[in-house]
Amino acid sequence: MQKTLLVFILITLPLLTVAQSRFRLTGTVLNVQTDAPVAGASVLILDTGIGTVTDSAGGFSLPLPKGNQTVQVSSQGFETQQPTVTARADLSLLFRLAERITLLRETTVTASMPGQNVSSNNVGVTMLSMRTLKQLPTLLGEVDVLRTVQFLPGVSNVGEASTGFNVRGGNADQNLILLDDAPVFNASHLLGFISVFNPDVVQDINFYRGSVPAQYGGRAASVLQTRLKEAKATKLGVLGGLGLLSSRLKIDAPIIKNKLAFYAAGRVAYVDQVLRLFPIKALVGAGAGFTDAVLRADYFPNTTNKLSLTVFNSTDRFQLPGDSLQTVALAGSQTAFRWRTRIVSLAWSRYLSSRWQVQTKGTWSRYQSTISTPDSARSYNLRSGIDYGQFRSNFTYTNGTRIQAEAGISGILYDATAGQLDPGDARSNINPVRLPNERAVETGVY
C-alpha cells in the first residue's frame, strides 16, 4: 500500500508543477468612446505566440504562462495596445481600445447625371472616356482614337485602311484635331493605318460635329479634342505592351510627393522586321516605321493652382521599293517619305473662387514633311511644313450645375513653308528652288 501511494505521488507531482506554471487569462475588449464590445479583436501573447479572437460580446480566454508576459490587443480601426502582465494566478482583464483616425488623400469622383445627354444644350458633341473607348472594336488588339470616331453617327472613313474621316459631307482637312489644345496637322502613322494618340495616356475625347465652341475657331466639319491624363503618380509605375506591329511603354514617377509628378510614354514600330519575314519580290527595298513619345508633368503648388507641361514628338518614315513618282523607272531609285510632328504645351490653371476659374495656355506645334530620292543623277529633298503658335487665356464662370459661361482672348501665329527643293548631294543635277514662307497672325475675342 505504501509503495502504491509513493508511485502515485511521483506521477502526479510533475503535473501539479506544470499546472501551477500555467494559468488562464480571460477578459473583455471594449470601445473606449462608447463602451461597446469589440468583436473579432486579436489577443496575442507575444512571448509564446498563443492567441485568440474576441467573441460577439468582446470576451476572450486563453492560457497564460507564469511570469511576465506581453499581451497585444489589436483590431481594425483601433489603436493597438501591448501591456505587460505578471501571471501568478488566473487573471481577468478589461481592455479599452481607442479608435484610430487615418487620414486619406482626397478622391474626386466625376460622373454624368442620368439623362444629361438628353437635357444638355450641347448639341452635336460626343464625350467618350478611355473606358468607353476600350469597349469598342480595336485594330490588331490596340485601341485607336481616330478609328473609334469613325463609328459615330454622321462620320465616315476615307478608306478601309485609313484613320482619316469625313463628317457630314465635309473633307478630311476640314476637321480640327487637337492634343491638349494644340493642333495635330497629321494625326496618323503608316500613311493613315494607325493614329498618333497613345491609348495609355489618353484621358478622354470630346468630338464636336455641330455647335463648335467659339474658342476652337470656325472649322467647317468638326473638332476632335483629345485630353491627356494628369500626372498624379504617388509611386513608381511601369506599363507596357507588345503588338503585332508596335510596342509601347509608359513610366509614371513622383518627384515631390503630392505636388510634382510626371509620366513618359512611347511607342515604336518594327514593320521593317515584319516585312523581312515575307520574301516577296515586290516588297524588296520597302520599309516603314514610326515612333512617338509623350512627356507630361503636373505641378500642384497649392489647392488653387496647377501648372502642366506637355511635350509630344512623332516621327514617321515610309520607303517605296522603286520610284513610283517617275514615269520612267530608274535603276536603284527609291522614294522615301518622312514626316514629323512636335508639340509643346504649357498651361496654368487657377481657381479664383468656387465659381471662377482662369486658365492661361501657350502651345507650339510644328509639322514637317520630306520627300527624297537617293538616285545619284536626280536625287532631291522636297521639304514643306508649318509652325503654329498660340497664346490663350480663358475665364470660366460656373453657377452650380445649370449655368456655365466662358470668355477669353487668343492670338495665333502661322508660319508655313510652302516648299523647298534641294539637291540630294553634289552629283545631283536638280536646281534648288525655294518658295517664300507664308505668315499670318490671327487674334480673337470670344
ChimeraX attribute file (.defattr): number of C-alpha atoms within 10 A of each C-alpha:
attribute: neighborCount
match mode: 1-to-1
recipient: residues
	/A:1	5
	/A:2	7
	/A:3	7
	/A:4	8
	/A:5	9
	/A:6	10
	/A:7	10
	/A:8	11
	/A:9	10
	/A:10	10
	/A:11	10
	/A:12	10
	/A:13	11
	/A:14	11
	/A:15	11
	/A:16	10
	/A:17	10
	/A:18	12
	/A:19	12
	/A:20	13
	/A:21	15
	/A:22	17
	/A:23	19
	/A:24	15
	/A:25	17
	/A:26	16
	/A:27	16
	/A:28	20
	/A:29	28
	/A:30	20
	/A:31	16
	/A:32	15
	/A:33	10
	/A:34	9
	/A:35	11
	/A:36	13
	/A:37	20
	/A:38	25
	/A:39	18
	/A:40	19
	/A:41	24
	/A:42	18
	/A:43	23
	/A:44	19
	/A:45	20
	/A:46	13
	/A:47	11
	/A:48	11
	/A:49	8
	/A:50	13
	/A:51	17
	/A:52	15
	/A:53	19
	/A:54	21
	/A:55	16
	/A:56	12
	/A:57	14
	/A:58	20
	/A:59	19
	/A:60	23
	/A:61	18
	/A:62	16
	/A:63	14
	/A:64	25
	/A:65	22
	/A:66	19
	/A:67	13
	/A:68	13
	/A:69	18
	/A:70	16
	/A:71	20
	/A:72	16
	/A:73	24
	/A:74	20
	/A:75	20
	/A:76	12
	/A:77	12
	/A:78	18
	/A:79	14
	/A:80	16
	/A:81	17
	/A:82	15
	/A:83	11
	/A:84	12
	/A:85	15
	/A:86	13
	/A:87	18
	/A:88	15
	/A:89	16
	/A:90	14
	/A:91	15
	/A:92	12
	/A:93	11
	/A:94	12
	/A:95	16
	/A:96	20
	/A:97	23
	/A:98	16
	/A:99	15
	/A:100	12
	/A:101	9
	/A:102	7
	/A:103	6
	/A:104	6
	/A:105	7
	/A:106	6
	/A:107	6
	/A:108	5
	/A:109	5
	/A:110	6
	/A:111	5
	/A:112	7
	/A:113	8
	/A:114	8
	/A:115	8
	/A:116	10
	/A:117	14
	/A:118	9
	/A:119	10
	/A:120	9
	/A:121	10
	/A:122	15
	/A:123	14
	/A:124	12
	/A:125	18
	/A:126	15
	/A:127	12
	/A:128	17
	/A:129	13
	/A:130	16
	/A:131	10
	/A:132	10
	/A:133	18
	/A:134	15
	/A:135	9
	/A:136	12
	/A:137	14
	/A:138	14
	/A:139	11
	/A:140	10
	/A:141	10
	/A:142	17
	/A:143	22
	/A:144	23
	/A:145	25
	/A:146	22
	/A:147	22
	/A:148	17
	/A:149	22
	/A:150	18
	/A:151	13
	/A:152	12
	/A:153	10
	/A:154	12
	/A:155	17
	/A:156	18
	/A:157	18
	/A:158	15
	/A:159	11
	/A:160	9
	/A:161	13
	/A:162	18
	/A:163	25
	/A:164	26
	/A:165	21
	/A:166	19
	/A:167	21
	/A:168	13
	/A:169	10
	/A:170	15
	/A:171	14
	/A:172	17
	/A:173	16
	/A:174	16
	/A:175	21
	/A:176	22
	/A:177	21
	/A:178	19
	/A:179	21
	/A:180	21
	/A:181	19
	/A:182	24
	/A:183	22
	/A:184	20
	/A:185	20
	/A:186	20
	/A:187	20
	/A:188	20
	/A:189	25
	/A:190	18
	/A:191	18
	/A:192	18
	/A:193	17
	/A:194	22
	/A:195	21
	/A:196	27
	/A:197	23
	/A:198	21
	/A:199	18
	/A:200	18
	/A:201	21
	/A:202	18
	/A:203	15
	/A:204	20
	/A:205	21
	/A:206	16
	/A:207	21
	/A:208	21
	/A:209	22
	/A:210	15
	/A:211	12
	/A:212	20
	/A:213	13
	/A:214	13
	/A:215	16
	/A:216	14
	/A:217	12
	/A:218	13
	/A:219	13
	/A:220	16
	/A:221	20
	/A:222	27
	/A:223	23
	/A:224	22
	/A:225	21
	/A:226	21
	/A:227	17
	/A:228	20
	/A:229	14
	/A:230	19
	/A:231	23
	/A:232	20
	/A:233	20
	/A:234	16
	/A:235	11
	/A:236	12
	/A:237	12
	/A:238	12
	/A:239	11
	/A:240	13
	/A:241	12
	/A:242	12
	/A:243	12
	/A:244	12
	/A:245	14
	/A:246	16
	/A:247	15
	/A:248	20
	/A:249	17
	/A:250	20
	/A:251	16
	/A:252	20
	/A:253	20
	/A:254	20
	/A:255	15
	/A:256	11
	/A:257	12
	/A:258	15
	/A:259	18
	/A:260	21
	/A:261	23
	/A:262	21
	/A:263	23
	/A:264	19
	/A:265	21
	/A:266	21
	/A:267	21
	/A:268	16
	/A:269	21
	/A:270	17
	/A:271	16
	/A:272	15
	/A:273	13
	/A:274	13
	/A:275	16
	/A:276	14
	/A:277	8
	/A:278	10
	/A:279	9
	/A:280	9
	/A:281	8
	/A:282	10
	/A:283	14
	/A:284	14
	/A:285	15
	/A:286	17
	/A:287	19
	/A:288	22
	/A:289	20
	/A:290	23
	/A:291	20
	/A:292	22
	/A:293	21
	/A:294	20
	/A:295	19
	/A:296	21
	/A:297	22
	/A:298	22
	/A:299	21
	/A:300	17
	/A:301	12
	/A:302	10
	/A:303	9
	/A:304	13
	/A:305	16
	/A:306	18
	/A:307	18
	/A:308	19
	/A:309	20
	/A:310	21
	/A:311	17
	/A:312	20
	/A:313	18
	/A:314	23
	/A:315	20
	/A:316	20
	/A:317	20
	/A:318	19
	/A:319	19
	/A:320	19
	/A:321	17
	/A:322	21
	/A:323	19
	/A:324	13
	/A:325	10
	/A:326	10
	/A:327	7
	/A:328	8
	/A:329	11
	/A:330	14
	/A:331	9
	/A:332	13
	/A:333	19
	/A:334	20
	/A:335	21
	/A:336	21
	/A:337	18
	/A:338	18
	/A:339	20
	/A:340	20
	/A:341	22
	/A:342	18
	/A:343	22
	/A:344	18
	/A:345	21
	/A:346	17
	/A:347	19
	/A:348	17
	/A:349	18
	/A:350	17
	/A:351	15
	/A:352	11
	/A:353	9
	/A:354	11
	/A:355	12
	/A:356	15
	/A:357	18
	/A:358	18
	/A:359	18
	/A:360	18
	/A:361	21
	/A:362	20
	/A:363	22
	/A:364	20
	/A:365	22
	/A:366	21
	/A:367	22
	/A:368	19
	/A:369	19
	/A:370	19
	/A:371	18
	/A:372	20
	/A:373	23
	/A:374	18
	/A:375	19
	/A:376	16
	/A:377	15
	/A:378	17
	/A:379	21
	/A:380	24
	/A:381	19
	/A:382	19
	/A:383	19
	/A:384	18
	/A:385	20
	/A:386	19
	/A:387	16
	/A:388	20
	/A:389	20
	/A:390	21
	/A:391	17
	/A:392	20
	/A:393	18
	/A:394	18
	/A:395	15
	/A:396	15
	/A:397	16
	/A:398	14
	/A:399	11
	/A:400	9
	/A:401	6
	/A:402	7
	/A:403	8
	/A:404	11
	/A:405	10
	/A:406	16
	/A:407	14
	/A:408	17
	/A:409	15
	/A:410	18
	/A:411	15
	/A:412	17
	/A:413	16
	/A:414	16
	/A:415	16
	/A:416	19
	/A:417	19
	/A:418	14
	/A:419	16
	/A:420	17
	/A:421	19
	/A:422	17
	/A:423	22
	/A:424	21
	/A:425	16
	/A:426	10
	/A:427	12
	/A:428	16
	/A:429	14
	/A:430	17
	/A:431	10
	/A:432	13
	/A:433	12
	/A:434	13
	/A:435	11
	/A:436	11
	/A:437	14
	/A:438	11
	/A:439	12
	/A:440	10
	/A:441	11
	/A:442	10
	/A:443	12
	/A:444	13
	/A:445	13
	/A:446	13
